[in-house]
């Protein structure tokens, strides 16, 4: 059981490193990220800025809450589940907006498949809560 817990905890940390890094990167390149989002959504800049802030909070704080839940159990179970619901919705939206399966050529489909795999990872994590 101890080895199983170590493997699960390590997996959780490794899984969320990408999101924490991505959130930090979005802070450091905020204006550029908002501009890219605005081109996709065609919504006013302030709405895109709020959306980007939400994504940053999800990627950094949400990731840390899930890591905390598994490693230290300070995060309430219900909150961890809600964070994962939001991550799942986020993955659906991001996949549709940035990586739709418009072409099944290898280079074009890989980002879509990567997001599908990440979605599956979130489902596995959810099952372990």
Helices and strands as residue ranges (DSSP letters): H 2-28, H 30-41, H 45-57, I 58-62, H 63-71, H 77-98, H 106-127
